Amino acid sequence: MKEIEEKFMTQGKFTSLVEQRVKDSQGLINYIEAVASVCEEFEIEAVSYTHLRAHETVLDLVCRLLL
């Protein structure tokens, strides 16, 4: 359970940083740049959708289906 809590806390921090950077700028290109810059800070690398699905957990599946 602690791992799940940490995952959501990290996601919340990621989202907050992106939202702050978007507020400081305007337009879609700046949103993409904001996401890219936060990804660099978190050392997140892009992976394919197939790769993501291969590592999907039951919790991820439920969350994705709820969207």
C-alpha positions as CSV (number, residue, x, y, z in Angstrom):
1,M,0.0,0.0,0.0
2,K,2.9,2.4,0.8
3,E,4.2,1.9,-2.8
4,I,0.8,3.0,-4.2
5,E,0.7,6.0,-1.9
6,E,4.2,7.1,-3.0
7,K,3.2,6.6,-6.6
8,F,0.2,8.9,-6.3
9,M,2.2,11.5,-4.3
10,T,4.9,11.5,-7.1
11,Q,2.2,11.8,-9.7
12,G,0.6,14.7,-7.8
13,K,4.0,16.5,-7.6
14,F,4.5,15.9,-11.3
15,T,1.1,17.3,-12.2
16,S,1.5,20.3,-9.9
17,L,4.9,21.2,-11.5
18,V,3.4,20.9,-15.0
19,E,0.3,23.0,-14.1
20,Q,2.6,25.7,-12.6
21,R,4.7,25.9,-15.7
22,V,1.6,26.0,-17.9
23,K,0.2,28.9,-15.9
24,D,3.5,30.7,-16.5
25,S,3.1,30.3,-20.3
26,Q,0.4,30.0,-22.9
27,G,-0.7,27.6,-25.6
28,L,-0.3,23.9,-26.4
29,I,3.4,24.1,-27.4
30,N,4.2,25.5,-24.0
31,Y,2.2,22.8,-22.3
32,I,4.2,20.1,-24.2
33,E,7.4,21.9,-23.2
34,A,6.3,22.1,-19.6
35,V,5.6,18.3,-19.6
36,A,9.0,17.6,-21.3
37,S,10.9,19.7,-18.8
38,V,9.3,18.1,-15.8
39,C,9.9,14.7,-17.3
40,E,13.6,15.6,-17.5
41,E,13.6,16.5,-13.8
42,F,12.0,13.2,-12.9
43,E,14.3,11.4,-15.3
44,I,11.3,10.0,-17.1
45,E,11.9,8.5,-20.6
46,A,9.3,7.9,-23.2
47,V,8.2,4.3,-23.8
48,S,5.7,2.8,-26.3
49,Y,2.1,2.1,-25.4
50,T,2.8,-1.6,-25.9
51,H,5.6,-1.4,-23.3
52,L,3.3,0.3,-20.8
53,R,0.6,-2.3,-21.3
54,A,3.1,-5.1,-20.8
55,H,3.8,-3.8,-17.3
56,E,0.3,-2.8,-16.4
57,T,-0.9,-3.8,-13.0
58,V,-4.5,-4.5,-11.9
59,L,-4.7,-1.0,-10.3
60,D,-3.4,0.6,-13.5
61,L,-6.0,-1.3,-15.5
62,V,-8.9,-0.2,-13.2
63,C,-7.7,3.4,-13.4
64,R,-7.4,3.3,-17.1
65,L,-10.9,1.8,-17.5
66,L,-12.4,4.5,-15.2
67,L,-11.1,7.2,-17.5
